[in-house]
Amino acid sequence: STLPPPLVAAHKARRLVPFVGAGLSLGPDVGGGFPTWRALPGRLLEACELHCVWADPRDGLTLRARFLEPDPAAPGRERPRPMPLDEMLRQLDQVKDKLGHDYPAALTALFRPRDARPGAAHAAVMALDAPAVLTSNYDLLLEAADPDPARQRYTHRQATTALSDLRDGRPVLFKVHGSAEDAESVVLTLDEYRAAHAD
């Protein structure tokens, strides 16, 4: 199929800015088993069970019941509990608070697994050689697929520096909601979204 002419023109003029979301990291050729947004709370709690120490073991069970419910189609299994996004983000605030200093370990388990491997779509996005690539993903797959060693990676915490690099013609990967190896940069909970969007 033919690409839309405005897209081709933007690429030729070096004004094309891909914005990549979580779907890119769910491709069949991607290694790491990354979660969908809906599955994220349950997977975060699983990571907690493996990598974290609860001050009170009942905390894990209480939080799990907030996010998961019995699956009527599969006895003995759970499914994500339907809830509005703002409620899910509010509950994730509770998970982060309960994890405390183990929060970075849980993020690492989910978004920096040892078997992480970018897919063809990651490589295709980075091969566009766009001056800026934006992503809401916490994983490091775009970095792993980037053929340009000069491209700098920034999170929202370095937005001013990222803008300066763009103005100077330096290629940038801008991680809008942070990066898993820097837990302080991650925007995942309601409080974190409010703080990031207020800046």
Salt bridges, closest charged atoms under 4 A:
GLU49 OE2 - ARG64 NH1 3.36
ASP56 OD2 - ARG58 NH2 2.77
ASP59 OD2 - LYS98 NZ 3.63
GLU69 OE2 - ARG79 NE 2.72
GLU69 OE1 - ARG81 NH1 3.47
GLU78 OE1 - ARG64 NH2 2.69
GLU87 OE1 - ARG90 NH1 3.00
ASP102 OD1 - HIS101 NE2 3.74
ASP129 OD2 - ARG14 NH1 3.62
GLU143 OE2 - ARG153 NH1 3.23
GLU143 OE2 - LYS175 NZ 2.96
ASP146 OD2 - ARG151 NE 2.98
ASP165 OD1 - ARG170 NH1 3.38
ASP168 OD2 - ARG170 NH1 3.04
GLU181 OE2 - ARG153 NH2 2.58
ASP182 OD2 - ARG157 NH2 3.88
GLU192 OE2 - LYS96 NZ 2.54
